[in-house]
């Protein structure tokens, strides 16, 4: 096998669907070339244009052999085409989408000359004339019958037909039509090449790009759940059940949009005010779609009819939320029928009390027949309020698509709702931050944030710090975040803020990276622990006493 740089290929590149073609070529070159070859993947370079300007470029692969010389390669996936009139290159992917691409021949040729310039100026290089060539690999494009142009003979390209014997194609490219003046690259030339390309190699495995790559994959496969709605189109009333991360919220939003696009005045509602804010932001611009938390809806409709209600999160009288607000909603639609809806979608339905369902049905123009969908997970009842859900036909989602398998493995211990399978990427191990006091916790969390943001290059808006109660949230905020980072709440509109909030207020929301604090106050509450851990899509850290961390991570 060839000696590869880097080896192995970093996970964040393997998991990036946009680099799958390059990974196929990497694997083929590694397997089909012997160990006398050196293969360097993705080497960026900085060169000079004729007018002295700096120009940036990158060679997908550089191959060196002590006897046969050097070869620079450019790889383009999809079915590649070139418009002879405009000189525009395009690639059509497997889904039929057309993308503009750079001229791969110019890229490979430029890489050849930039590499030669750098090699000649290297301290270990002995001046001599060597064999150096360039080529283009098009793994998804069939071989044409004739050259692609006067400067693009077929020998310059490897096509779909060449992939099973790509190593042989490389050998032929290096050994055909060699200038008689060429001398071997030699062992010293290989050493110079390794020092030039590998000593300062750019593919450092940082958590930032690895998290971003895994998160892109999670978002892509979650969107694939839309197909589940197609089979439910003929059913006007359905309960969709699934564990955390199975795509319930994504489907709830899509269903609400579809109903609104059909011309129905549609309500998308939930219990959590912070989740409602996020849903509203994602649905802005959809005509006929009203997005609101249940209690915000009650207050808004009551005000529309002249009642002066104020939504006070700290209201002492429990009847205000359980009885007075739902009654105000019913009175409002009775007084003003124009407020009524023609379809309702409820997310996080397990949080709704029995009486609230009656109020929602009465807001419909046809309480008995208008479309009504609700999405629920009976493992996420963190408010511990018994709820009797409407008796609709149940459709179950079984694949967790939001979390990496490493996070799923921990959360699955707390799930008791039936079939629940992992579907996300493998991901990194859950990080443990053992502490013995709150003051120690605040400092360790501060240091963890500094490492995530300033060393691992994870944007602060992709991070959430979650605690079991408001007292710990205040303690974390009072202790301060590193640098000039500013904490914000789960319902904050600050786009670059780092969320510090309670697990309950963050319920229904998610971030790529989450630090779960105060695990000793969470581990014993099955529903709360399950919700807390599944808020992290890619990277999860547990901060608490060693005993509590072991309880949440028994392995």
VEXDREN-2710 file (C-alpha; in Angstrom, 1 decimal):
% VEXDREN-2710
k/r/px/py/pz
1/UNK/0.0/0.0/0.0
2/UNK/1.1/3.6/-0.7
3/UNK/2.3/5.8/2.2
4/UNK/-0.5/8.3/2.7
5/UNK/-0.5/11.8/4.2
6/UNK/-2.6/12.1/6.4
7/UNK/-3.2/8.5/7.5
8/UNK/-5.8/7.7/8.5
9/UNK/-8.2/10.2/6.9
10/UNK/-9.7/12.4/9.6
11/UNK/-13.2/11.5/10.6
12/UNK/-14.6/14.9/9.9
13/UNK/-13.6/14.5/6.2
14/UNK/-14.9/10.9/6.0
15/UNK/-18.3/12.1/7.3
16/UNK/-18.5/15.1/5.0
17/UNK/-20.8/14.1/2.1
18/UNK/-19.2/16.8/-0.1
19/UNK/-15.8/15.0/0.1
20/UNK/-17.0/11.5/-0.6
21/UNK/-15.5/11.4/-4.1
22/UNK/-12.1/12.5/-2.7
23/UNK/-12.3/9.8/-0.1
24/UNK/-13.0/7.2/-2.8
25/UNK/-9.9/8.3/-4.7
26/UNK/-7.9/8.3/-1.5
27/UNK/-8.8/4.7/-0.7
28/UNK/-8.1/3.6/-4.3
29/UNK/-4.7/5.2/-4.4
30/UNK/-3.8/3.7/-1.0
31/UNK/-4.8/0.2/-2.0
32/UNK/-3.4/0.1/-5.5
33/UNK/-0.1/1.8/-5.3
34/UNK/2.9/0.1/-3.5
35/UNK/4.8/1.5/-0.6
36/UNK/7.4/3.2/-2.8
37/UNK/4.8/5.9/-3.5
38/UNK/4.0/8.9/-1.3
39/UNK/0.5/10.3/-1.7
40/UNK/-0.4/13.7/-0.2
41/UNK/-4.0/14.6/0.1
42/UNK/-5.4/18.2/0.0
43/UNK/-2.3/20.3/-0.1
44/UNK/-3.0/24.1/-0.1
45/UNK/-0.4/26.4/-1.6
46/UNK/0.2/30.1/-1.8
47/UNK/1.9/31.3/-5.0
48/UNK/2.5/34.4/-7.1
49/UNK/0.8/35.6/-10.2
50/UNK/2.9/37.1/-13.0
51/UNK/2.1/40.6/-11.7
52/UNK/3.4/39.7/-8.2
53/UNK/0.0/39.2/-6.6
54/UNK/-0.5/36.4/-4.1
55/UNK/-2.7/33.6/-5.4
56/UNK/-4.1/30.7/-3.3
57/UNK/-4.8/27.3/-4.6
58/UNK/-5.0/23.6/-3.6
59/UNK/-4.0/20.3/-5.1
60/UNK/-6.3/17.5/-4.3
61/UNK/-3.5/14.9/-4.5
62/UNK/0.2/15.0/-5.0
63/UNK/2.0/11.7/-5.8
64/UNK/5.7/11.2/-5.6
65/UNK/7.9/8.2/-6.6
66/UNK/11.7/8.0/-6.3
67/UNK/12.2/6.7/-9.8
68/UNK/9.2/7.9/-11.7
69/UNK/8.8/11.5/-10.5
70/UNK/5.8/13.6/-9.4
71/UNK/2.1/13.8/-10.4
72/UNK/-0.4/16.5/-9.3
73/UNK/-4.1/15.5/-9.5
74/UNK/-7.4/17.3/-9.3
75/UNK/-10.6/15.3/-8.5
76/UNK/-14.1/16.4/-9.6
77/UNK/-17.2/14.3/-8.6
78/UNK/-20.5/14.2/-10.5
79/UNK/-21.0/14.2/-14.2
80/UNK/-18.6/16.9/-15.5
81/UNK/-19.2/19.1/-18.5
82/UNK/-17.6/22.1/-20.2
83/UNK/-19.3/24.8/-22.3
84/UNK/-16.9/25.5/-25.1
85/UNK/-18.3/29.0/-25.8
86/UNK/-18.1/30.3/-22.2
87/UNK/-15.4/28.0/-20.9
88/UNK/-17.6/27.3/-18.0
89/UNK/-17.2/23.9/-16.2
90/UNK/-20.1/22.3/-14.4
91/UNK/-20.8/19.1/-12.4
92/UNK/-24.2/17.5/-12.1
93/UNK/-24.6/15.5/-8.8
94/UNK/-26.6/12.3/-8.2
95/UNK/-29.8/14.3/-7.4
96/UNK/-29.6/16.1/-10.8
97/UNK/-28.5/19.5/-9.3
98/UNK/-26.0/21.5/-11.4
99/UNK/-23.0/23.1/-9.8
100/UNK/-20.4/25.5/-11.3
101/UNK/-16.8/24.2/-10.7
102/UNK/-13.3/25.5/-11.4
103/UNK/-11.4/24.3/-14.5
104/UNK/-9.8/21.1/-13.1
105/UNK/-7.1/21.1/-15.8
106/UNK/-6.0/24.6/-14.9
107/UNK/-6.0/23.7/-11.2
108/UNK/-3.9/20.5/-11.7
109/UNK/-1.5/22.3/-14.1
110/UNK/-1.2/25.3/-11.7
111/UNK/-0.5/22.9/-8.8
112/UNK/2.3/21.3/-10.8
113/UNK/4.1/24.5/-11.4
114/UNK/3.6/25.8/-7.9
115/UNK/4.9/22.6/-6.4
116/UNK/8.0/22.6/-8.7
117/UNK/8.7/26.2/-7.7
118/UNK/8.5/25.3/-4.0
119/UNK/10.5/22.1/-4.4
120/UNK/13.4/23.8/-6.3
121/UNK/13.7/26.4/-3.5
122/UNK/13.8/23.8/-0.7
123/UNK/17.0/23.6/1.2
124/UNK/17.4/19.8/0.7
125/UNK/16.7/19.9/-3.1
126/UNK/19.6/19.2/-5.4
127/UNK/19.1/21.0/-8.8
128/UNK/18.2/18.7/-11.6
129/UNK/15.5/18.1/-14.3
130/UNK/12.8/15.8/-13.1
131/UNK/9.6/14.2/-14.5
132/UNK/6.6/16.1/-13.2
133/UNK/3.1/15.8/-14.7
134/UNK/-0.5/16.6/-13.9
135/UNK/-3.8/14.9/-14.3
136/UNK/-7.5/15.0/-13.6
137/UNK/-9.7/12.3/-12.1
138/UNK/-13.4/12.2/-12.9
139/UNK/-14.8/9.1/-11.1
140/UNK/-18.4/9.7/-12.1
141/UNK/-17.9/10.7/-15.7
142/UNK/-17.7/8.2/-18.6
143/UNK/-14.8/8.1/-21.0
144/UNK/-15.6/10.0/-24.3
145/UNK/-14.5/8.8/-27.7
146/UNK/-12.0/11.6/-28.4
147/UNK/-9.8/14.2/-26.8
148/UNK/-11.6/17.0/-24.9
149/UNK/-9.4/19.6/-26.6
150/UNK/-6.0/20.3/-28.1
151/UNK/-4.5/20.8/-24.6
152/UNK/-6.7/18.1/-23.0
153/UNK/-5.9/14.6/-24.4
154/UNK/-7.7/11.7/-23.0
155/UNK/-4.5/10.4/-21.4
156/UNK/-4.7/13.4/-19.0
157/UNK/-7.9/12.1/-17.5
158/UNK/-9.0/9.1/-15.4
159/UNK/-12.7/8.3/-15.9
160/UNK/-15.3/6.0/-14.4
161/UNK/-13.8/3.1/-16.4
162/UNK/-10.3/3.7/-14.9
163/UNK/-11.4/3.6/-11.2
164/UNK/-11.0/-0.2/-10.8
165/UNK/-7.4/0.1/-11.9
166/UNK/-6.6/3.7/-10.8
167/UNK/-3.1/2.6/-9.6
168/UNK/-2.2/1.4/-13.0
169/UNK/-3.5/4.6/-14.6
170/UNK/-1.1/6.6/-12.2
171/UNK/1.8/4.4/-13.3
172/UNK/1.0/5.0/-17.0
173/UNK/0.6/8.7/-16.5
174/UNK/4.1/8.9/-14.9
175/UNK/5.9/6.6/-17.3
176/UNK/4.4/7.6/-20.7
177/UNK/6.1/10.2/-22.9
178/UNK/8.9/11.0/-20.3
179/UNK/11.5/13.6/-21.3
180/UNK/14.9/11.9/-21.9
181/UNK/16.5/14.6/-19.8
182/UNK/14.6/13.7/-16.7
183/UNK/16.5/12.3/-13.7
184/UNK/15.0/10.2/-10.8
185/UNK/13.5/12.1/-8.0
186/UNK/15.6/10.0/-5.6
187/UNK/15.4/9.4/-1.9
188/UNK/16.6/12.9/-1.2
189/UNK/13.8/14.3/-3.4
190/UNK/11.2/12.2/-1.6
191/UNK/12.6/13.6/1.7
192/UNK/12.4/17.1/0.4
193/UNK/8.8/16.4/-0.7
194/UNK/7.8/15.0/2.7
195/UNK/9.3/18.0/4.5
196/UNK/7.6/20.4/2.1
197/UNK/4.2/18.9/2.2
198/UNK/3.9/16.9/5.4
199/UNK/6.0/18.9/7.9
200/UNK/3.5/21.7/7.9
201/UNK/0.5/19.6/6.9
202/UNK/-2.8/21.5/7.2
203/UNK/-5.2/18.7/8.2
204/UNK/-5.2/19.1/11.9
205/UNK/-8.1/17.3/13.6
206/UNK/-9.8/20.1/15.5
207/UNK/-13.1/19.6/17.2
208/UNK/-14.5/22.7/15.4
209/UNK/-14.6/21.3/11.9
210/UNK/-15.3/17.8/13.2
211/UNK/-18.4/19.1/15.0
212/UNK/-19.4/21.1/12.0
213/UNK/-19.1/18.1/9.6
214/UNK/-21.1/15.8/11.9
215/UNK/-23.8/18.5/12.4
216/UNK/-24.2/18.9/8.6
217/UNK/-24.8/15.2/8.3
218/UNK/-27.4/15.3/11.1
219/UNK/-29.2/18.2/9.6
220/UNK/-29.2/16.4/6.2
221/UNK/-30.6/13.1/7.4
222/UNK/-33.2/14.8/9.6
223/UNK/-34.6/16.6/6.6
224/UNK/-35.0/13.1/5.0
225/UNK/-37.8/12.5/7.5
226/UNK/-40.2/14.7/5.4
227/UNK/-41.0/11.5/3.5
228/UNK/-42.8/10.2/6.6
229/UNK/-45.5/12.9/6.2
230/UNK/-46.3/11.8/2.6
231/UNK/-47.9/8.6/3.9
232/UNK/-50.1/10.5/6.3
233/UNK/-51.6/13.0/3.9
234/UNK/-55.0/11.2/3.8
235/UNK/-55.3/11.1/7.6
236/UNK/-56.7/14.4/9.0
237/UNK/-55.9/13.5/12.6
238/UNK/-52.7/11.8/13.7
239/UNK/-50.5/11.5/16.8
240/UNK/-46.8/11.2/15.9
241/UNK/-44.8/9.5/18.6
242/UNK/-41.0/9.3/18.8
243/UNK/-38.0/9.5/21.1
244/UNK/-35.8/12.5/21.4
245/UNK/-34.1/13.4/18.1
246/UNK/-36.4/11.4/15.8
247/UNK/-37.4/14.5/14.0
248/UNK/-40.7/15.3/15.6
249/UNK/-40.3/19.1/15.6
250/UNK/-38.9/19.1/12.1
251/UNK/-42.0/17.2/10.9
252/UNK/-44.4/19.3/13.0
253/UNK/-43.0/22.5/11.3
254/UNK/-43.2/20.9/7.8
255/UNK/-46.8/19.7/8.5
256/UNK/-47.9/23.1/9.6
257/UNK/-46.4/24.7/6.6
258/UNK/-48.1/22.2/4.2
259/UNK/-51.5/22.9/5.9
260/UNK/-51.0/26.6/5.6
261/UNK/-49.9/26.3/2.0
262/UNK/-53.1/24.5/1.3
263/UNK/-55.0/27.7/2.2
264/UNK/-55.9/26.7/5.8
265/UNK/-55.5/29.2/8.7
266/UNK/-53.1/27.0/10.7
267/UNK/-51.8/27.1/14.3
268/UNK/-48.4/25.6/15.3
269/UNK/-48.2/25.6/19.1
270/UNK/-46.2/24.1/22.0
271/UNK/-45.8/24.7/25.7
272/UNK/-42.2/26.0/25.8
273/UNK/-42.0/29.7/25.2
274/UNK/-38.4/29.5/24.0
275/UNK/-39.2/26.7/21.6
276/UNK/-42.1/28.7/20.2
277/UNK/-39.8/31.6/19.6
278/UNK/-37.5/29.4/17.6
279/UNK/-40.4/27.9/15.6
280/UNK/-41.7/31.3/14.8
281/UNK/-38.4/32.5/13.5
282/UNK/-38.1/29.4/11.3
283/UNK/-41.6/29.8/9.9
284/UNK/-41.6/33.6/9.3
285/UNK/-43.0/34.5/5.9
286/UNK/-45.5/31.6/5.7
287/UNK/-48.9/33.1/4.9
288/UNK/-51.8/31.8/7.1
289/UNK/-49.5/30.2/9.7
290/UNK/-49.7/31.4/13.3
291/UNK/-46.9/30.2/15.6
292/UNK/-47.2/30.7/19.4
293/UNK/-46.8/29.0/22.7
294/UNK/-50.1/27.9/24.1
295/UNK/-50.2/30.5/26.9
296/UNK/-49.0/33.3/24.7
297/UNK/-51.8/32.4/22.3
298/UNK/-54.4/32.6/25.1
299/UNK/-53.1/36.1/26.2
300/UNK/-52.9/37.4/22.6
301/UNK/-56.5/36.3/21.7
302/UNK/-57.9/37.6/25.0
303/UNK/-56.2/41.0/24.3
304/UNK/-57.7/41.0/20.8
305/UNK/-61.1/40.9/22.5
306/UNK/-60.3/43.7/25.0
307/UNK/-59.2/41.7/28.0
308/UNK/-56.0/43.0/29.7
309/UNK/-54.2/39.8/30.6
310/UNK/-50.4/39.7/31.3
311/UNK/-48.4/36.5/30.9
312/UNK/-46.4/36.4/34.1
313/UNK/-44.0/33.4/34.2
314/UNK/-43.9/33.8/38.0
315/UNK/-47.6/33.9/38.7
316/UNK/-48.4/32.4/42.1
317/UNK/-51.9/31.2/41.4
318/UNK/-51.6/27.9/39.5
319/UNK/-55.2/28.3/38.2
320/UNK/-54.0/31.3/36.1
321/UNK/-52.2/28.9/33.7
322/UNK/-54.3/25.8/34.0
323/UNK/-57.8/27.3/34.0
324/UNK/-58.0/31.1/33.5
325/UNK/-55.8/31.4/30.4
326/UNK/-57.5/28.4/28.5
327/UNK/-60.9/29.8/29.4
328/UNK/-59.9/33.2/28.1
329/UNK/-58.9/31.5/24.8
330/UNK/-62.3/29.8/24.5
331/UNK/-64.1/33.1/25.3
332/UNK/-62.1/35.0/22.7
333/UNK/-62.9/32.7/19.8
334/UNK/-66.5/32.6/20.8
335/UNK/-66.7/36.4/20.7
336/UNK/-64.7/36.7/17.5
337/UNK/-65.0/33.7/15.2
338/UNK/-62.5/35.2/12.8
339/UNK/-59.8/34.2/15.3
340/UNK/-60.6/30.5/14.7
341/UNK/-58.2/28.1/12.9
342/UNK/-58.8/25.5/10.2
343/UNK/-55.9/23.3/11.3
344/UNK/-53.8/22.8/14.4
345/UNK/-50.3/21.2/14.9
346/UNK/-49.0/20.7/18.4
347/UNK/-45.4/20.0/19.2
348/UNK/-44.2/18.5/22.6
349/UNK/-47.8/17.5/23.2
350/UNK/-46.9/15.5/26.3
351/UNK/-46.6/18.9/28.2
352/UNK/-50.3/19.8/27.6
353/UNK/-52.9/19.3/30.4
354/UNK/-56.2/17.6/29.6
355/UNK/-58.2/20.8/29.8
356/UNK/-56.0/22.6/27.3
357/UNK/-56.9/20.1/24.6
358/UNK/-60.6/21.0/25.0
359/UNK/-59.7/24.7/24.5
360/UNK/-57.7/24.0/21.4
361/UNK/-60.4/21.9/19.8
362/UNK/-62.9/24.8/20.4
363/UNK/-60.7/27.2/18.5
364/UNK/-61.3/25.2/15.3
365/UNK/-63.9/26.1/12.8
366/UNK/-65.0/22.5/12.7
367/UNK/-63.9/20.9/16.1
368/UNK/-64.9/17.5/14.9
369/UNK/-63.2/17.3/11.5
370/UNK/-60.6/20.0/10.9
371/UNK/-57.0/18.6/10.6
372/UNK/-55.3/18.2/13.9
373/UNK/-51.8/16.7/14.4
374/UNK/-49.8/16.4/17.6
375/UNK/-46.2/15.2/18.2
376/UNK/-45.2/13.7/21.5
377/UNK/-42.6/11.7/23.5
378/UNK/-44.0/10.4/26.8
379/UNK/-40.4/10.1/28.0
380/UNK/-40.0/13.9/28.1
381/UNK/-42.6/14.8/30.7
382/UNK/-40.1/16.9/32.7
383/UNK/-42.9/18.9/34.3
384/UNK/-44.4/15.7/35.7
385/UNK/-48.0/16.7/34.9
386/UNK/-50.3/13.8/33.9
387/UNK/-51.7/14.4/30.5
388/UNK/-54.5/12.6/28.6
389/UNK/-53.7/12.9/25.0
390/UNK/-56.5/12.9/22.3
391/UNK/-57.2/9.3/21.0
392/UNK/-55.8/9.7/17.5
393/UNK/-54.2/7.0/15.4
394/UNK/-50.5/6.8/16.4
395/UNK/-47.6/6.9/13.9
396/UNK/-44.3/6.0/15.5
397/UNK/-40.8/7.4/14.6
398/UNK/-38.1/4.9/15.6
399/UNK/-34.7/6.4/14.4
400/UNK/-32.8/9.0/16.4
401/UNK/-31.4/11.3/13.8
402/UNK/-30.4/14.4/15.9
403/UNK/-27.7/12.9/18.1
404/UNK/-24.5/11.2/17.4
405/UNK/-24.4/7.5/18.4
406/UNK/-22.1/8.3/21.3
407/UNK/-24.8/10.6/22.8
408/UNK/-27.6/8.2/21.8
409/UNK/-25.9/5.4/23.7
410/UNK/-26.1/7.3/27.0
411/UNK/-29.7/8.7/26.5
412/UNK/-31.1/5.3/25.4
413/UNK/-30.7/4.0/29.0
414/UNK/-33.5/6.4/30.0
415/UNK/-35.9/5.7/27.1
416/UNK/-38.8/3.4/27.7
417/UNK/-41.1/4.2/24.8
418/UNK/-40.6/1.2/22.5
419/UNK/-38.4/0.9/19.4
420/UNK/-35.6/3.5/19.5
421/UNK/-32.6/3.1/17.1
422/UNK/-29.5/5.3/16.4
423/UNK/-29.3/6.9/13.0
424/UNK/-26.7/9.7/13.4
425/UNK/-22.9/9.7/12.8
426/UNK/-20.6/8.0/15.3
427/UNK/-19.4/11.2/16.9
428/UNK/-16.8/11.9/19.7
429/UNK/-16.9/10.4/23.2
430/UNK/-18.9/12.2/25.8
431/UNK/-16.6/14.3/27.9
432/UNK/-16.5/14.1/31.7
433/UNK/-15.9/17.1/34.0
434/UNK/-15.8/15.8/37.6
435/UNK/-16.1/18.4/40.4
436/UNK/-16.7/18.4/44.1
437/UNK/-18.3/21.8/44.7
438/UNK/-20.2/24.4/42.8
439/UNK/-17.3/26.9/42.9
440/UNK/-15.1/24.2/41.3
441/UNK/-17.9/23.5/38.7
442/UNK/-18.1/27.2/37.7
443/UNK/-14.4/27.4/37.1
444/UNK/-14.2/24.1/35.2
445/UNK/-17.1/25.1/33.0
446/UNK/-15.4/28.4/32.3
447/UNK/-12.2/26.7/31.3
448/UNK/-14.2/24.2/29.1
449/UNK/-15.9/27.1/27.3
450/UNK/-12.5/28.7/26.7
451/UNK/-11.2/25.5/25.2
452/UNK/-14.2/25.0/23.0
453/UNK/-14.4/28.5/21.6
454/UNK/-10.7/29.6/21.5
455/UNK/-8.8/26.4/21.0
456/UNK/-11.3/24.1/19.2
457/UNK/-12.8/27.0/17.2
458/UNK/-16.5/26.2/17.9
459/UNK/-18.7/29.3/17.5
460/UNK/-20.2/30.4/20.8
461/UNK/-23.7/30.4/19.3
462/UNK/-23.3/26.6/18.8
463/UNK/-22.9/26.0/22.5
464/UNK/-25.3/25.7/25.4
465/UNK/-24.6/25.3/29.1
466/UNK/-27.6/23.7/30.9
467/UNK/-28.2/23.5/34.6
468/UNK/-31.0/21.8/36.7
469/UNK/-32.2/25.1/38.3
470/UNK/-32.0/28.9/38.1
471/UNK/-29.7/29.1/41.1
472/UNK/-26.9/27.3/39.2
473/UNK/-27.6/29.3/36.1
474/UNK/-27.1/32.5/38.1
475/UNK/-23.9/31.0/39.6
476/UNK/-22.4/30.2/36.2
477/UNK/-23.3/33.7/34.9
478/UNK/-22.0/35.5/38.0
479/UNK/-18.7/33.6/37.7
480/UNK/-18.4/34.9/34.2
481/UNK/-17.5/33.4/30.8
482/UNK/-14.0/33.7/29.3
483/UNK/-13.0/36.5/27.0
484/UNK/-15.8/38.8/26.0
485/UNK/-18.4/36.1/25.7
486/UNK/-21.8/37.1/27.0
487/UNK/-24.4/34.6/28.3
488/UNK/-28.0/34.6/27.1
489/UNK/-31.2/32.8/27.8
490/UNK/-32.8/30.1/25.8
491/UNK/-35.4/32.5/24.4
492/UNK/-32.9/35.3/23.6
493/UNK/-32.8/36.8/20.2
494/UNK/-29.1/37.4/20.4
495/UNK/-27.7/35.4/17.4
496/UNK/-24.1/35.1/18.7
497/UNK/-24.8/34.6/22.3
498/UNK/-23.8/31.5/24.3
499/UNK/-26.9/30.0/26.0
500/UNK/-26.8/29.5/29.7
501/UNK/-30.2/28.3/31.0
502/UNK/-32.1/25.5/32.7
503/UNK/-32.8/22.1/31.1
504/UNK/-36.6/22.7/31.4
505/UNK/-36.5/26.0/29.6
506/UNK/-34.3/24.5/26.9
507/UNK/-36.6/21.6/26.4
508/UNK/-37.5/21.1/22.7
509/UNK/-34.4/23.1/21.7
510/UNK/-30.9/21.8/20.7
511/UNK/-27.4/22.9/20.0
512/UNK/-24.4/21.1/18.4
513/UNK/-22.4/21.3/21.7
514/UNK/-23.9/21.1/25.2
515/UNK/-22.3/21.1/28.7
516/UNK/-24.7/19.6/31.2
517/UNK/-24.0/20.9/34.7
518/UNK/-25.1/19.8/38.2
519/UNK/-25.6/16.2/37.1
520/UNK/-26.1/15.2/40.8
521/UNK/-29.5/17.0/40.6
522/UNK/-30.4/15.5/37.3
523/UNK/-29.2/11.8/37.3
524/UNK/-32.1/10.6/39.6
525/UNK/-34.8/12.2/37.4
526/UNK/-35.2/9.8/34.4
527/UNK/-37.2/12.2/32.2
528/UNK/-35.1/15.2/33.0
529/UNK/-31.8/13.3/32.4
530/UNK/-33.1/12.0/29.1
531/UNK/-34.2/15.4/27.9
532/UNK/-30.9/17.0/29.1
533/UNK/-28.5/14.7/27.3
534/UNK/-30.4/14.7/24.0
535/UNK/-30.2/18.5/23.7
536/UNK/-26.6/18.0/22.3
537/UNK/-26.5/17.1/18.6
538/UNK/-22.7/16.4/18.3
539/UNK/-20.7/16.9/21.5
540/UNK/-21.9/16.5/25.1
541/UNK/-20.0/17.2/28.3
542/UNK/-21.2/16.2/31.8
543/UNK/-20.1/18.4/34.7
544/UNK/-20.9/17.3/38.3
545/UNK/-19.8/15.0/41.1
546/UNK/-17.9/11.9/40.1
547/UNK/-20.7/9.7/41.5
548/UNK/-23.4/11.5/39.5
549/UNK/-21.4/11.3/36.3
550/UNK/-20.9/7.6/36.8
551/UNK/-24.7/7.2/37.4
552/UNK/-25.4/8.9/34.1
553/UNK/-22.6/7.2/32.2
554/UNK/-22.6/3.6/33.7
555/UNK/-20.0/2.4/31.2
END
